[in-house]
Amino acid sequence: MEVYNKYKLVLASASPRRQQLMRDAGFEFEIRLKDIEETYPEGLAAEEVPGYLARLKAGAFREELKDGELLVTADTVVCLEGRILGKPADEADAVRMLRELSGKRHTVVTGVCLTTRERQHVFSSLTDVYFKSLSEEEIAYYVERYRPLDKAGAYGIQEWIGYIGIERIEGSFYNVMGLPVQRLYEVLKSEF
């Protein structure tokens, strides 16, 4: 079944997880990449940052879009107690982040921006994630073995730490992986 055929989809993301989620959901798309400095205004609420960054990424491609193309950009952040936990700088930083997340609830927010030559639509999806209390051994094992340096909050829900450490989630599992696929599908159907 072809899930979407009104526009030619263009995914502007180097994330292998986003690309795989799009493929697995049945979307056909082209990948386009650019280096974009991901900065946001100081004082912007943590939950608003992903939508802002997704729109910023889209701006770099907007002039190049052709008629009939729809650009998909996204950004995901991990929010803990109103602060953003980005990608860890190194293994020590990853250990620090996982210690902070241990035994607590945090929120994963993904902002998605859909852009054509004529219009733009931005939405965000929020998922609450509850970690059990992680032991120092569990944290060390995960960081050494999986090296989660390319992941916001220093973890991937689809990896070992997700299997043993996450007690429950409220919201979209795939949002935590980096793209709320079901919501994307529904927005494309209803808005485009």
N, C-alpha and C positions, 0 to 999 in steps of 0.2 A: 504494500500500500504506500503510495506516495503521500507523505503527511502534509506537504505544503508545496504548492506550485504556482502561487500568484506572482511571486518575485523570485529573482535569482538571489539566493542568500550568500552573503559574504561575511565570514567570521574573522574579526580582527583580534585574534588571540593566539599567542604562542603556547598557551597552556595545553599540554597533552590531555589533561583531564577534561577540559571544556570540549576539545575536539572530539574525544572519544564519546562523551555524553551526547553531543550533537549527532554523531554517526549512529550510535546505538539507538537513538530515538527516531531514526529514519530520515533525518534531514540530509539533503544534498546541499553542499556548500563549497565555496572557494575560500581559501585562507589568504589574507593579506596582512602583512606585518609592517610596523614602523616603530622606531624607538621614540617613546613619548615620555617626557618628564612628568611623573605622577605626583603633582603637588596640589594641595588644597588650602583654602583660606584658614588661617588660624581662627579658632573659635567655632568652626563648623561642628555641629553635633556628630558624634561618631557614627550614628546610624545613617546620616546623610552623606557621608564621605563616599561610599561606593557608587551611588547614583551620580554624584558630582564627577567622580573619576571616569565613569563609563561615558558620560557626556563629553568630557574632555578628550578622551580617546577618539570618540566619534568625530570630533571637530577636525582632527588631523586628516580624515579621509573624506569629509563631506564634499569638498570641491571636485574630487575625483570620481564620485559616484555617477554611474550612468543611469539613464532612464531604465526602469525595470529592475534595478538592484536594490536590495535591502541589506544594510549593514547591521551586524550584531556586535556590540561591544559590551564588556562586563568587567566588574571588579568585585572582589570579595574581601571582606575584613572580618577579623575576630574581635569582638567587643567584650571586654571584661571590666565590669564596674565603671562603665563610661569611658574607658580608655581603649585605644586600638592596639592590638598586638599584631604587628606586621610580620614580615618574614624575618627569621632570626639571622643575625650577622654571622654567627659561627655556632659550633656545637655547644659551647658554654651558654650562649644566649638561648639556644633551643632548650637546654636543660632548665634554665631559669624560667622560661615561659611555661613549660610543662609543670614545674613546681607551682607556679601561680594558678594554673588551671585545675590542678589536682583538688578533688573534693568540692568543686564549685560548679555553678551554672554560668555559662557564658552564651553570648548570642553571635551567631554567624549571619552577616548581612551581605547579600549579593545585590548589587545594582546592575540593571541591564538597560542599555540604550538601543533602541531600534530606530534606524535612520534611513530615510529615502531622500531623493532630491527635493521632495515636496514637504516632508514632515518628519517630526521626531517624537518618539514616545519613550519615556523613562519610567521604570518601575523598580521597586526593591522588594526582596523577599527576605524574611527573618526566620531563623530557626534557633530555638533554644537547645543547647547541648549540655548534658549533665555528666560530668566526669566523676568516677569513684575516686577515692583517695589513692593516689599512685605511690608505690614504694620507690625509693631511690634506685633500686635495682631495675625495676620496670622502666623507669625513665631512662637510665643509662643504656639499657639493652636496646630500647627503641631508637634512641638518638644515634648510637654507634652502628646499629644494623641498618636502619632505614634512612639515615641522614636527611631529615626533613627540612633542609635549609631553604627549599623553594616553596614552602607552604606557610600561609598566614597562620599564626598561632603555633607554629612548629609541629603540626600534626596533620595527617591525612586520615579521615574517618574510615576510608576503605582499606587502611593498612592495619598491621598488628595491634597498634594502640587503640584503634577503634573497636576491634573485636574484644579486647580484654578490659578496656578502660572506660568505655562509654556506657553508662547505665541506661540512659534513655534520651530521646530527642523529642521535641515538640515542633513540628514543622517538616519541611522537605529534607529528606536525606540527601538528595542530589544538590540541593542548595549548599549544603556543607561541603560537598565536593567541588563547588564552584559555579554551578549553573542550575537554577530552578527550572528544570526542563518542562515539567507539566505546566507551570505558569507561563513559560515562554510559548508553548504550544497554544494555550488558550488565548493569550494576547495576540498572537499572530492570526489566529482564526477570527477573533472578534474585532480587532483594530485595523488589520491590514488585509 
